[in-house]
Amino acid sequence: SGFRGSTRPPPQKPSDPPGDPPGTAPLAPVLQLLRNQLREKDALIRHLESDWERSRAQREREERLLVTAWYNMGLALQQQEGGTAPRGLPSGAQSFLAQQRLATVARRARAPHGRAPSSS
């Protein structure tokens, strides 16, 4: 029958430091940790982007070298043949493009559909 005058105080919430929302841990260390992680990830992204850019530039250089090598090989092969062009083209046509131009001119000079060329 002595329960009414109990000396026990009513339950209270533990006191939180000022500045933090009630019932949460202090945010400053968590924020600092997240900021550090963000800086590290930004640094990693910058590093990966620069690596990618270097790789792209290197690949472009290699492609240009391959094209140049093929061109030089074709030119050397033509020079070894002594400048004789295939299919009766004049020997003055040394490059592939020149041969293609001459073939196009010859094709256009022919009459369409087998008719005799008109004199103009």
Biopython code that builds the backbone (N, CA, C, O; Angstrom):
import numpy as np
from Bio.PDB.StructureBuilder import StructureBuilder

atoms = [
    (1, "SER", "N", (0.806, -1.192, 0.000)),
    (1, "SER", "CA", (0.000, 0.000, 0.000)),
    (1, "SER", "C", (0.846, 1.251, 0.000)),
    (1, "SER", "O", (0.294, 2.333, 0.200)),
    (2, "GLY", "N", (2.150, 1.180, -0.210)),
    (2, "GLY", "CA", (2.998, 2.348, -0.269)),
    (2, "GLY", "C", (3.412, 2.685, -1.688)),
    (2, "GLY", "O", (4.414, 3.372, -1.884)),
    (3, "PHE", "N", (2.676, 2.227, -2.673)),
    (3, "PHE", "CA", (3.060, 2.479, -4.052)),
    (3, "PHE", "C", (2.792, 3.908, -4.490)),
    (3, "PHE", "O", (3.436, 4.409, -5.412)),
    (4, "ARG", "N", (1.843, 4.566, -3.835)),
    (4, "ARG", "CA", (1.513, 5.919, -4.263)),
    (4, "ARG", "C", (2.661, 6.876, -4.034)),
    (4, "ARG", "O", (2.875, 7.725, -4.899)),
    (5, "GLY", "N", (3.353, 6.826, -3.051)),
    (5, "GLY", "CA", (4.410, 7.769, -2.737)),
    (5, "GLY", "C", (5.759, 7.240, -3.128)),
    (5, "GLY", "O", (6.722, 7.447, -2.389)),
    (6, "SER", "N", (5.882, 6.568, -4.245)),
    (6, "SER", "CA", (7.145, 5.993, -4.683)),
    (6, "SER", "C", (8.179, 7.093, -4.906)),
    (6, "SER", "O", (7.847, 8.176, -5.390)),
    (7, "THR", "N", (9.416, 6.817, -4.557)),
    (7, "THR", "CA", (10.493, 7.794, -4.702)),
    (7, "THR", "C", (11.127, 7.750, -6.091)),
    (7, "THR", "O", (12.011, 8.547, -6.402)),
    (8, "ARG", "N", (10.695, 6.866, -6.876)),
    (8, "ARG", "CA", (11.265, 6.724, -8.223)),
    (8, "ARG", "C", (10.712, 7.831, -9.123)),
    (8, "ARG", "O", (9.494, 7.986, -9.213)),
    (9, "PRO", "N", (11.596, 8.624, -9.809)),
    (9, "PRO", "CA", (11.118, 9.688, -10.701)),
    (9, "PRO", "C", (10.601, 9.090, -12.011)),
    (9, "PRO", "O", (10.970, 7.967, -12.353)),
    (10, "PRO", "N", (9.759, 9.811, -12.749)),
    (10, "PRO", "CA", (9.264, 9.292, -14.029)),
    (10, "PRO", "C", (10.411, 9.178, -15.025)),
    (10, "PRO", "O", (11.370, 9.942, -14.930)),
    (11, "PRO", "N", (10.346, 8.243, -15.985)),
    (11, "PRO", "CA", (11.447, 8.061, -16.953)),
    (11, "PRO", "C", (11.615, 9.312, -17.802)),
    (11, "PRO", "O", (10.642, 9.930, -18.234)),
    (12, "GLN", "N", (12.883, 9.669, -18.032)),
    (12, "GLN", "CA", (13.199, 10.832, -18.863)),
    (12, "GLN", "C", (14.181, 10.417, -19.956)),
    (12, "GLN", "O", (14.931, 9.451, -19.818)),
    (13, "LYS", "N", (14.149, 11.173, -21.032)),
    (13, "LYS", "CA", (15.082, 10.904, -22.136)),
    (13, "LYS", "C", (16.467, 11.371, -21.722)),
    (13, "LYS", "O", (16.597, 12.352, -20.989)),
    (14, "PRO", "N", (17.521, 10.667, -22.190)),
    (14, "PRO", "CA", (18.873, 11.152, -21.885)),
    (14, "PRO", "C", (19.092, 12.483, -22.588)),
    (14, "PRO", "O", (18.540, 12.718, -23.663)),
    (15, "SER", "N", (19.882, 13.339, -21.996)),
    (15, "SER", "CA", (20.105, 14.667, -22.566)),
    (15, "SER", "C", (21.030, 14.561, -23.778)),
    (15, "SER", "O", (22.057, 13.884, -23.720)),
    (16, "ASP", "N", (20.664, 15.233, -24.878)),
    (16, "ASP", "CA", (21.453, 15.244, -26.105)),
    (16, "ASP", "C", (22.270, 16.524, -26.143)),
    (16, "ASP", "O", (21.843, 17.543, -25.600)),
    (17, "PRO", "N", (23.437, 16.491, -26.774)),
    (17, "PRO", "CA", (24.217, 17.724, -26.881)),
    (17, "PRO", "C", (23.465, 18.733, -27.744)),
    (17, "PRO", "O", (22.724, 18.338, -28.643)),
    (18, "PRO", "N", (23.639, 19.997, -27.492)),
    (18, "PRO", "CA", (22.927, 21.007, -28.289)),
    (18, "PRO", "C", (23.401, 20.988, -29.744)),
    (18, "PRO", "O", (24.581, 20.765, -30.014)),
    (19, "GLY", "N", (22.493, 21.220, -30.663)),
    (19, "GLY", "CA", (22.829, 21.260, -32.072)),
    (19, "GLY", "C", (22.478, 19.998, -32.820)),
    (19, "GLY", "O", (22.275, 20.069, -34.032)),
    (20, "ASP", "N", (22.395, 18.871, -32.193)),
    (20, "ASP", "CA", (22.026, 17.629, -32.853)),
    (20, "ASP", "C", (20.549, 17.367, -32.596)),
    (20, "ASP", "O", (20.048, 17.696, -31.521)),
    (21, "PRO", "N", (19.838, 16.781, -33.563)),
    (21, "PRO", "CA", (18.432, 16.455, -33.328)),
    (21, "PRO", "C", (18.295, 15.480, -32.170)),
    (21, "PRO", "O", (19.181, 14.654, -31.948)),
    (22, "PRO", "N", (17.215, 15.564, -31.443)),
    (22, "PRO", "CA", (17.041, 14.662, -30.301)),
    (22, "PRO", "C", (16.995, 13.203, -30.758)),
    (22, "PRO", "O", (16.406, 12.886, -31.792)),
    (23, "GLY", "N", (17.604, 12.346, -30.000)),
    (23, "GLY", "CA", (17.578, 10.905, -30.250)),
    (23, "GLY", "C", (18.547, 10.434, -31.321)),
    (23, "GLY", "O", (18.438, 9.294, -31.772)),
    (24, "THR", "N", (19.487, 11.264, -31.744)),
    (24, "THR", "CA", (20.450, 10.851, -32.756)),
    (24, "THR", "C", (21.860, 11.026, -32.224)),
    (24, "THR", "O", (22.114, 11.773, -31.279)),
    (25, "ALA", "N", (22.766, 10.306, -32.870)),
    (25, "ALA", "CA", (24.170, 10.420, -32.493)),
    (25, "ALA", "C", (24.714, 11.734, -33.048)),
    (25, "ALA", "O", (24.109, 12.300, -33.958)),
    (26, "PRO", "N", (25.816, 12.230, -32.539)),
    (26, "PRO", "CA", (26.409, 13.456, -33.079)),
    (26, "PRO", "C", (26.735, 13.272, -34.570)),
    (26, "PRO", "O", (27.274, 12.236, -34.960)),
    (27, "LEU", "N", (26.414, 14.259, -35.392)),
    (27, "LEU", "CA", (26.560, 14.131, -36.845)),
    (27, "LEU", "C", (27.921, 14.563, -37.364)),
    (27, "LEU", "O", (28.296, 14.144, -38.459)),
    (28, "ALA", "N", (28.658, 15.353, -36.664)),
    (28, "ALA", "CA", (29.924, 15.881, -37.173)),
    (28, "ALA", "C", (30.884, 14.777, -37.622)),
    (28, "ALA", "O", (31.409, 14.878, -38.731)),
    (29, "PRO", "N", (31.144, 13.741, -36.841)),
    (29, "PRO", "CA", (32.071, 12.696, -37.303)),
    (29, "PRO", "C", (31.531, 11.942, -38.523)),
    (29, "PRO", "O", (32.295, 11.581, -39.418)),
    (30, "VAL", "N", (30.233, 11.708, -38.555)),
    (30, "VAL", "CA", (29.636, 10.983, -39.681)),
    (30, "VAL", "C", (29.742, 11.832, -40.950)),
    (30, "VAL", "O", (30.078, 11.316, -42.016)),
    (31, "LEU", "N", (29.460, 13.114, -40.838)),
    (31, "LEU", "CA", (29.562, 13.998, -41.997)),
    (31, "LEU", "C", (30.994, 14.076, -42.508)),
    (31, "LEU", "O", (31.232, 14.045, -43.715)),
    (32, "GLN", "N", (31.933, 14.175, -41.595)),
    (32, "GLN", "CA", (33.338, 14.237, -42.002)),
    (32, "GLN", "C", (33.750, 12.953, -42.723)),
    (32, "GLN", "O", (34.468, 13.004, -43.722)),
    (33, "LEU", "N", (33.298, 11.803, -42.218)),
    (33, "LEU", "CA", (33.598, 10.529, -42.856)),
    (33, "LEU", "C", (33.011, 10.487, -44.262)),
    (33, "LEU", "O", (33.681, 10.050, -45.198)),
    (34, "LEU", "N", (31.773, 10.934, -44.420)),
    (34, "LEU", "CA", (31.134, 10.935, -45.733)),
    (34, "LEU", "C", (31.831, 11.908, -46.688)),
    (34, "LEU", "O", (31.994, 11.610, -47.871)),
    (35, "ARG", "N", (32.238, 13.060, -46.177)),
    (35, "ARG", "CA", (32.963, 14.009, -47.023)),
    (35, "ARG", "C", (34.289, 13.423, -47.497)),
    (35, "ARG", "O", (34.672, 13.590, -48.654)),
    (36, "ASN", "N", (34.980, 12.740, -46.601)),
    (36, "ASN", "CA", (36.247, 12.102, -46.979)),
    (36, "ASN", "C", (36.024, 11.032, -48.046)),
    (36, "ASN", "O", (36.790, 10.937, -49.004)),
    (37, "GLN", "N", (34.976, 10.230, -47.878)),
    (37, "GLN", "CA", (34.674, 9.199, -48.874)),
    (37, "GLN", "C", (34.343, 9.833, -50.222)),
    (37, "GLN", "O", (34.754, 9.334, -51.269)),
    (38, "LEU", "N", (33.599, 10.930, -50.187)),
    (38, "LEU", "CA", (33.247, 11.629, -51.422)),
    (38, "LEU", "C", (34.494, 12.171, -52.119)),
    (38, "LEU", "O", (34.613, 12.065, -53.339)),
    (39, "ARG", "N", (35.421, 12.750, -51.359)),
    (39, "ARG", "CA", (36.677, 13.241, -51.939)),
    (39, "ARG", "C", (37.473, 12.104, -52.573)),
    (39, "ARG", "O", (38.022, 12.252, -53.664)),
    (40, "GLU", "N", (37.531, 10.965, -51.874)),
    (40, "GLU", "CA", (38.267, 9.816, -52.405)),
    (40, "GLU", "C", (37.639, 9.323, -53.703)),
    (40, "GLU", "O", (38.346, 8.995, -54.656)),
    (41, "LYS", "N", (36.309, 9.271, -53.737)),
    (41, "LYS", "CA", (35.635, 8.795, -54.952)),
    (41, "LYS", "C", (35.818, 9.789, -56.093)),
    (41, "LYS", "O", (35.995, 9.383, -57.242)),
    (42, "ASP", "N", (35.778, 11.079, -55.794)),
    (42, "ASP", "CA", (36.023, 12.090, -56.832)),
    (42, "ASP", "C", (37.436, 11.957, -57.385)),
    (42, "ASP", "O", (37.647, 12.059, -58.594)),
    (43, "ALA", "N", (38.395, 11.732, -56.505)),
    (43, "ALA", "CA", (39.780, 11.558, -56.950)),
    (43, "ALA", "C", (39.905, 10.311, -57.828)),
    (43, "ALA", "O", (40.608, 10.332, -58.839)),
    (44, "LEU", "N", (39.232, 9.233, -57.451)),
    (44, "LEU", "CA", (39.256, 8.008, -58.245)),
    (44, "LEU", "C", (38.630, 8.246, -59.612)),
    (44, "LEU", "O", (39.157, 7.779, -60.622)),
    (45, "ILE", "N", (37.521, 8.960, -59.657)),
    (45, "ILE", "CA", (36.858, 9.256, -60.929)),
    (45, "ILE", "C", (37.781, 10.078, -61.829)),
    (45, "ILE", "O", (37.913, 9.785, -63.017)),
    (46, "ARG", "N", (38.415, 11.099, -61.269)),
    (46, "ARG", "CA", (39.345, 11.910, -62.067)),
    (46, "ARG", "C", (40.489, 11.048, -62.603)),
    (46, "ARG", "O", (40.887, 11.184, -63.760)),
    (47, "HIS", "N", (41.010, 10.170, -61.762)),
    (47, "HIS", "CA", (42.107, 9.288, -62.183)),
    (47, "HIS", "C", (41.650, 8.363, -63.312)),
    (47, "HIS", "O", (42.367, 8.195, -64.299)),
    (48, "LEU", "N", (40.469, 7.763, -63.177)),
    (48, "LEU", "CA", (39.966, 6.855, -64.204)),
    (48, "LEU", "C", (39.675, 7.603, -65.509)),
    (48, "LEU", "O", (39.927, 7.079, -66.594)),
    (49, "GLU", "N", (39.150, 8.817, -65.406)),
    (49, "GLU", "CA", (38.894, 9.605, -66.608)),
    (49, "GLU", "C", (40.197, 9.943, -67.335)),
    (49, "GLU", "O", (40.257, 9.878, -68.563)),
    (50, "SER", "N", (41.227, 10.298, -66.588)),
    (50, "SER", "CA", (42.502, 10.615, -67.242)),
    (50, "SER", "C", (43.112, 9.349, -67.858)),
    (50, "SER", "O", (43.699, 9.414, -68.938)),
    (51, "ASP", "N", (42.981, 8.205, -67.187)),
    (51, "ASP", "CA", (43.460, 6.941, -67.768)),
    (51, "ASP", "C", (42.729, 6.635, -69.069)),
    (51, "ASP", "O", (43.340, 6.219, -70.053)),
    (52, "TRP", "N", (41.403, 6.846, -69.063)),
    (52, "TRP", "CA", (40.609, 6.581, -70.255)),
    (52, "TRP", "C", (41.045, 7.492, -71.395)),
    (52, "TRP", "O", (41.171, 7.045, -72.536)),
    (53, "GLU", "N", (41.274, 8.760, -71.093)),
    (53, "GLU", "CA", (41.694, 9.714, -72.118)),
    (53, "GLU", "C", (43.051, 9.324, -72.693)),
    (53, "GLU", "O", (43.259, 9.397, -73.904)),
    (54, "ARG", "N", (43.980, 8.908, -71.823)),
    (54, "ARG", "CA", (45.293, 8.463, -72.316)),
    (54, "ARG", "C", (45.143, 7.221, -73.191)),
    (54, "ARG", "O", (45.805, 7.110, -74.223)),
    (55, "SER", "N", (44.284, 6.290, -72.791)),
    (55, "SER", "CA", (44.073, 5.069, -73.582)),
    (55, "SER", "C", (43.481, 5.394, -74.944)),
    (55, "SER", "O", (43.884, 4.820, -75.955)),
    (56, "ARG", "N", (42.525, 6.315, -74.971)),
    (56, "ARG", "CA", (41.893, 6.706, -76.230)),
    (56, "ARG", "C", (42.919, 7.350, -77.165)),
    (56, "ARG", "O", (42.963, 7.039, -78.356)),
    (57, "ALA", "N", (43.734, 8.237, -76.625)),
    (57, "ALA", "CA", (44.755, 8.900, -77.441)),
    (57, "ALA", "C", (45.763, 7.875, -77.969)),
    (57, "ALA", "O", (46.172, 7.950, -79.128)),
    (58, "GLN", "N", (46.162, 6.928, -77.133)),
    (58, "GLN", "CA", (47.104, 5.888, -77.555)),
    (58, "GLN", "C", (46.492, 5.026, -78.656)),
    (58, "GLN", "O", (47.178, 4.695, -79.623)),
    (59, "ARG", "N", (45.217, 4.656, -78.532)),
    (59, "ARG", "CA", (44.547, 3.846, -79.544)),
    (59, "ARG", "C", (44.483, 4.604, -80.879)),
    (59, "ARG", "O", (44.697, 4.018, -81.940)),
    (60, "GLU", "N", (44.188, 5.901, -80.815)),
    (60, "GLU", "CA", (44.142, 6.697, -82.051)),
    (60, "GLU", "C", (45.512, 6.765, -82.712)),
    (60, "GLU", "O", (45.618, 6.675, -83.935)),
    (61, "ARG", "N", (46.570, 6.925, -81.903)),
    (61, "ARG", "CA", (47.925, 6.946, -82.466)),
    (61, "ARG", "C", (48.248, 5.613, -83.142)),
    (61, "ARG", "O", (48.824, 5.587, -84.230)),
    (62, "GLU", "N", (47.875, 4.510, -82.495)),
    (62, "GLU", "CA", (48.138, 3.188, -83.063)),
    (62, "GLU", "C", (47.374, 2.985, -84.362)),
    (62, "GLU", "O", (47.909, 2.419, -85.315)),
    (63, "GLU", "N", (46.121, 3.444, -84.407)),
    (63, "GLU", "CA", (45.343, 3.312, -85.638)),
    (63, "GLU", "C", (45.979, 4.107, -86.772)),
    (63, "GLU", "O", (46.050, 3.627, -87.904)),
    (64, "ARG", "N", (46.443, 5.325, -86.474)),
    (64, "ARG", "CA", (47.103, 6.130, -87.508)),
    (64, "ARG", "C", (48.383, 5.449, -87.998)),
    (64, "ARG", "O", (48.681, 5.462, -89.192)),
    (65, "LEU", "N", (49.131, 4.860, -87.072)),
    (65, "LEU", "CA", (50.352, 4.151, -87.466)),
    (65, "LEU", "C", (50.045, 2.955, -88.359)),
    (65, "LEU", "O", (50.760, 2.697, -89.328)),
    (66, "LEU", "N", (48.972, 2.220, -88.029)),
    (66, "LEU", "CA", (48.603, 1.069, -88.855)),
    (66, "LEU", "C", (48.204, 1.505, -90.266)),
    (66, "LEU", "O", (48.607, 0.887, -91.251)),
    (67, "VAL", "N", (47.413, 2.568, -90.353)),
    (67, "VAL", "CA", (47.002, 3.058, -91.672)),
    (67, "VAL", "C", (48.225, 3.507, -92.463)),
    (67, "VAL", "O", (48.334, 3.215, -93.654)),
    (68, "THR", "N", (49.129, 4.202, -91.823)),
    (68, "THR", "CA", (50.347, 4.653, -92.497)),
    (68, "THR", "C", (51.189, 3.470, -92.952)),
    (68, "THR", "O", (51.736, 3.483, -94.055)),
    (69, "ALA", "N", (51.296, 2.448, -92.111)),
    (69, "ALA", "CA", (52.083, 1.264, -92.471)),
    (69, "ALA", "C", (51.479, 0.563, -93.685)),
    (69, "ALA", "O", (52.205, 0.167, -94.597)),
    (70, "TRP", "N", (50.155, 0.406, -93.703)),
    (70, "TRP", "CA", (49.505, -0.234, -94.853)),
    (70, "TRP", "C", (49.729, 0.592, -96.121)),
    (70, "TRP", "O", (50.016, 0.044, -97.185)),
    (71, "TYR", "N", (49.598, 1.897, -95.998)),
    (71, "TYR", "CA", (49.814, 2.761, -97.157)),
    (71, "TYR", "C", (51.244, 2.608, -97.671)),
    (71, "TYR", "O", (51.464, 2.445, -98.871)),
    (72, "ASN", "N", (52.211, 2.662, -96.761)),
    (72, "ASN", "CA", (53.616, 2.543, -97.159)),
    (72, "ASN", "C", (53.916, 1.183, -97.771)),
    (72, "ASN", "O", (54.693, 1.088, -98.722)),
    (73, "MET", "N", (53.307, 0.127, -97.234)),
    (73, "MET", "CA", (53.519, -1.209, -97.810)),
    (73, "MET", "C", (52.964, -1.274, -99.228)),
    (73, "MET", "O", (53.610, -1.816, -100.125)),
    (74, "GLY", "N", (51.778, -0.729, -99.433)),
    (74, "GLY", "CA", (51.190, -0.733, -100.771)),
    (74, "GLY", "C", (52.006, 0.076, -101.748)),
    (74, "GLY", "O", (52.201, -0.327, -102.895)),
    (75, "LEU", "N", (52.486, 1.223, -101.292)),
    (75, "LEU", "CA", (53.313, 2.071, -102.148)),
    (75, "LEU", "C", (54.624, 1.364, -102.506)),
    (75, "LEU", "O", (55.063, 1.406, -103.655)),
    (76, "ALA", "N", (55.243, 0.717, -101.519)),
    (76, "ALA", "CA", (56.495, -0.011, -101.778)),
    (76, "ALA", "C", (56.259, -1.161, -102.749)),
    (76, "ALA", "O", (57.097, -1.424, -103.612)),
    (77, "LEU", "N", (55.135, -1.845, -102.616)),
    (77, "LEU", "CA", (54.827, -2.951, -103.518)),
    (77, "LEU", "C", (54.648, -2.447, -104.948)),
    (77, "LEU", "O", (55.117, -3.076, -105.896)),
    (78, "GLN", "N", (53.969, -1.314, -105.098)),
    (78, "GLN", "CA", (53.796, -0.748, -106.431)),
    (78, "GLN", "C", (55.132, -0.333, -107.033)),
    (78, "GLN", "O", (55.363, -0.524, -108.226)),
    (79, "GLN", "N", (56.005, 0.230, -106.222)),
    (79, "GLN", "CA", (57.311, 0.658, -106.730)),
    (79, "GLN", "C", (58.171, -0.548, -107.104)),
    (79, "GLN", "O", (58.966, -0.469, -108.041)),
    (80, "GLN", "N", (58.025, -1.662, -106.385)),
    (80, "GLN", "CA", (58.775, -2.871, -106.713)),
    (80, "GLN", "C", (58.313, -3.452, -108.040)),
    (80, "GLN", "O", (59.099, -4.068, -108.761)),
    (81, "GLU", "N", (57.040, -3.257, -108.363)),
    (81, "GLU", "CA", (56.520, -3.778, -109.629)),
    (81, "GLU", "C", (57.016, -2.962, -110.809)),
    (81, "GLU", "O", (56.748, -3.313, -111.958)),
    (82, "GLY", "N", (57.718, -1.906, -110.551)),
    (82, "GLY", "CA", (58.313, -1.122, -111.628)),
    (82, "GLY", "C", (57.378, -0.089, -112.212)),
    (82, "GLY", "O", (57.625, 0.429, -113.301)),
    (83, "GLY", "N", (56.322, 0.212, -111.514)),
    (83, "GLY", "CA", (55.419, 1.256, -111.985)),
    (83, "GLY", "C", (54.442, 0.797, -113.034)),
    (83, "GLY", "O", (53.701, 1.621, -113.571)),
    (84, "THR", "N", (54.405, -0.495, -113.353)),
    (84, "THR", "CA", (53.437, -0.969, -114.336)),
    (84, "THR", "C", (52.099, -1.117, -113.648)),
    (84, "THR", "O", (51.962, -1.850, -112.669)),
    (85, "ALA", "N", (51.116, -0.413, -114.174)),
    (85, "ALA", "CA", (49.782, -0.453, -113.578)),
    (85, "ALA", "C", (48.995, -1.597, -114.189)),
    (85, "ALA", "O", (49.137, -1.865, -115.382)),
    (86, "PRO", "N", (48.176, -2.275, -113.415)),
    (86, "PRO", "CA", (47.382, -3.384, -113.942)),
    (86, "PRO", "C", (46.272, -2.882, -114.859)),
    (86, "PRO", "O", (45.920, -1.703, -114.825)),
    (87, "ARG", "N", (45.726, -3.769, -115.673)),
    (87, "ARG", "CA", (44.582, -3.530, -116.561)),
    (87, "ARG", "C", (44.856, -2.457, -117.598)),
    (87, "ARG", "O", (43.955, -1.717, -117.994)),
    (88, "GLY", "N", (46.075, -2.378, -118.024)),
    (88, "GLY", "CA", (46.387, -1.487, -119.123)),
    (88, "GLY", "C", (46.337, -0.006, -118.794)),
    (88, "GLY", "O", (46.273, 0.815, -119.710)),
    (89, "LEU", "N", (46.361, 0.356, -117.554)),
    (89, "LEU", "CA", (46.360, 1.763, -117.202)),
    (89, "LEU", "C", (47.739, 2.336, -117.474)),
    (89, "LEU", "O", (48.728, 1.605, -117.411)),
    (90, "PRO", "N", (47.832, 3.617, -117.772)),
    (90, "PRO", "CA", (49.143, 4.220, -118.037)),
    (90, "PRO", "C", (50.071, 4.066, -116.834)),
    (90, "PRO", "O", (49.629, 4.053, -115.685)),
    (91, "SER", "N", (51.346, 3.951, -117.121)),
    (91, "SER", "CA", (52.294, 3.734, -116.035)),
    (91, "SER", "C", (52.483, 4.966, -115.180)),
    (91, "SER", "O", (53.101, 4.887, -114.118)),
    (92, "GLY", "N", (51.964, 6.113, -115.617)),
    (92, "GLY", "CA", (52.079, 7.327, -114.823)),
    (92, "GLY", "C", (51.228, 7.291, -113.564)),
    (92, "GLY", "O", (51.465, 8.068, -112.639)),
    (93, "ALA", "N", (50.249, 6.411, -113.511)),
    (93, "ALA", "CA", (49.371, 6.331, -112.339)),
    (93, "ALA", "C", (50.057, 5.489, -111.275)),
    (93, "ALA", "O", (49.977, 4.261, -111.305)),
    (94, "GLN", "N", (50.718, 6.129, -110.353)),
    (94, "GLN", "CA", (51.489, 5.406, -109.347)),
    (94, "GLN", "C", (50.662, 5.058, -108.108)),
    (94, "GLN", "O", (50.843, 3.987, -107.529)),
    (95, "SER", "N", (49.784, 5.924, -107.707)),
    (95, "SER", "CA", (49.067, 5.670, -106.458)),
    (95, "SER", "C", (47.743, 4.975, -106.720)),
    (95, "SER", "O", (47.229, 4.991, -107.838)),
    (96, "PHE", "N", (47.211, 4.378, -105.698)),
    (96, "PHE", "CA", (45.914, 3.701, -105.778)),
    (96, "PHE", "C", (44.827, 4.685, -106.178)),
    (96, "PHE", "O", (43.996, 4.385, -107.036)),
    (97, "LEU", "N", (44.831, 5.861, -105.558)),
    (97, "LEU", "CA", (43.797, 6.853, -105.867)),
    (97, "LEU", "C", (43.876, 7.311, -107.315)),
    (97, "LEU", "O", (42.850, 7.498, -107.969)),
    (98, "ALA", "N", (45.080, 7.489, -107.812)),
    (98, "ALA", "CA", (45.233, 7.896, -109.208)),
    (98, "ALA", "C", (44.694, 6.810, -110.130)),
    (98, "ALA", "O", (44.047, 7.117, -111.131)),
    (99, "GLN", "N", (44.948, 5.556, -109.808)),
    (99, "GLN", "CA", (44.418, 4.445, -110.610)),
    (99, "GLN", "C", (42.893, 4.446, -110.579)),
    (99, "GLN", "O", (42.248, 4.213, -111.601)),
    (100, "GLN", "N", (42.325, 4.705, -109.418)),
    (100, "GLN", "CA", (40.865, 4.735, -109.314)),
    (100, "GLN", "C", (40.280, 5.887, -110.114)),
    (100, "GLN", "O", (39.237, 5.742, -110.751)),
    (101, "ARG", "N", (40.947, 7.019, -110.079)),
    (101, "ARG", "CA", (40.464, 8.163, -110.864)),
    (101, "ARG", "C", (40.487, 7.841, -112.357)),
    (101, "ARG", "O", (39.525, 8.121, -113.073)),
    (102, "LEU", "N", (41.586, 7.252, -112.819)),
    (102, "LEU", "CA", (41.691, 6.906, -114.237)),
    (102, "LEU", "C", (40.636, 5.869, -114.626)),
    (102, "LEU", "O", (40.058, 5.958, -115.709)),
    (103, "ALA", "N", (40.382, 4.901, -113.767)),
    (103, "ALA", "CA", (39.371, 3.888, -114.065)),
    (103, "ALA", "C", (37.988, 4.530, -114.136)),
    (103, "ALA", "O", (37.172, 4.145, -114.973)),
    (104, "THR", "N", (37.722, 5.492, -113.280)),
    (104, "THR", "CA", (36.426, 6.182, -113.300)),
    (104, "THR", "C", (36.277, 6.991, -114.572)),
    (104, "THR", "O", (35.214, 6.977, -115.192)),
    (105, "VAL", "N", (37.331, 7.698, -114.973)),
    (105, "VAL", "CA", (37.296, 8.483, -116.204)),
    (105, "VAL", "C", (37.061, 7.559, -117.393)),
    (105, "VAL", "O", (36.260, 7.876, -118.272)),
    (106, "ALA", "N", (37.744, 6.429, -117.430)),
    (106, "ALA", "CA", (37.587, 5.481, -118.538)),
    (106, "ALA", "C", (36.171, 4.915, -118.554)),
    (106, "ALA", "O", (35.597, 4.741, -119.629)),
    (107, "ARG", "N", (35.609, 4.632, -117.420)),
    (107, "ARG", "CA", (34.251, 4.092, -117.330)),
    (107, "ARG", "C", (33.236, 5.114, -117.822)),
    (107, "ARG", "O", (32.280, 4.767, -118.515)),
    (108, "ARG", "N", (33.448, 6.368, -117.464)),
    (108, "ARG", "CA", (32.522, 7.427, -117.894)),
    (108, "ARG", "C", (32.645, 7.699, -119.392)),
    (108, "ARG", "O", (31.679, 8.109, -120.036)),
    (109, "ALA", "N", (33.824, 7.471, -119.934)),
    (109, "ALA", "CA", (34.040, 7.722, -121.360)),
    (109, "ALA", "C", (33.334, 6.684, -122.208)),
    (109, "ALA", "O", (32.971, 6.962, -123.351)),
    (110, "ARG", "N", (33.134, 5.488, -121.665)),
    (110, "ARG", "CA", (32.425, 4.449, -122.412)),
    (110, "ARG", "C", (30.951, 4.825, -122.541)),
    (110, "ARG", "O", (30.388, 5.503, -121.683)),
    (111, "ALA", "N", (30.362, 4.383, -123.601)),
    (111, "ALA", "CA", (28.946, 4.698, -123.819)),
    (111, "ALA", "C", (28.087, 3.882, -122.854)),
    (111, "ALA", "O", (28.408, 2.725, -122.582)),
    (112, "PRO", "N", (27.009, 4.453, -122.335)),
    (112, "PRO", "CA", (26.133, 3.682, -121.446)),
    (112, "PRO", "C", (25.381, 2.611, -122.220)),
    (112, "PRO", "O", (24.972, 2.834, -123.359)),
    (113, "HIS", "N", (25.205, 1.483, -121.623)),
    (113, "HIS", "CA", (24.442, 0.334, -122.150)),
    (113, "HIS", "C", (24.970, -0.165, -123.484)),
    (113, "HIS", "O", (24.200, -0.680, -124.294)),
    (114, "GLY", "N", (26.250, -0.025, -123.726)),
    (114, "GLY", "CA", (26.875, -0.619, -124.896)),
    (114, "GLY", "C", (26.698, 0.177, -126.179)),
    (114, "GLY", "O", (27.074, -0.306, -127.247)),
    (115, "ARG", "N", (26.140, 1.378, -126.111)),
    (115, "ARG", "CA", (25.990, 2.184, -127.337)),
    (115, "ARG", "C", (27.306, 2.888, -127.668)),
    (115, "ARG", "O", (28.171, 3.061, -126.810)),
    (116, "ALA", "N", (27.427, 3.271, -128.879)),
    (116, "ALA", "CA", (28.634, 3.969, -129.310)),
    (116, "ALA", "C", (28.668, 5.345, -128.686)),
    (116, "ALA", "O", (27.621, 5.978, -128.547)),
    (117, "PRO", "N", (29.840, 5.827, -128.306)),
    (117, "PRO", "CA", (29.915, 7.154, -127.704)),
    (117, "PRO", "C", (29.538, 8.222, -128.716)),
    (117, "PRO", "O", (29.897, 8.148, -129.892)),
    (118, "SER", "N", (28.813, 9.210, -128.236)),
    (118, "SER", "CA", (28.419, 10.296, -129.125)),
    (118, "SER", "C", (29.559, 11.279, -129.249)),
    (118, "SER", "O", (30.286, 11.529, -128.288)),
    (119, "SER", "N", (29.714, 11.838, -130.439)),
    (119, "SER", "CA", (30.790, 12.816, -130.620)),
    (119, "SER", "C", (30.286, 14.171, -130.189)),
    (119, "SER", "O", (29.241, 14.626, -130.652)),
    (120, "SER", "N", (31.025, 14.824, -129.299)),
    (120, "SER", "CA", (30.596, 16.119, -128.803)),
    (120, "SER", "C", (31.588, 17.178, -129.152)),
    (120, "SER", "O", (31.392, 18.345, -128.812)),
]
sb = StructureBuilder()
sb.init_structure("model")
sb.init_model(0)
sb.init_chain("A")
sb.init_seg("    ")
for serial, (resi, resn, name, xyz) in enumerate(atoms, 1):
    if name == "N":
        sb.init_residue(resn, " ", resi, " ")
    sb.init_atom(name, np.array(xyz, "f"), 0.0, 1.0, " ", f" {name:<3s}", serial, name[0])
structure = sb.get_structure()
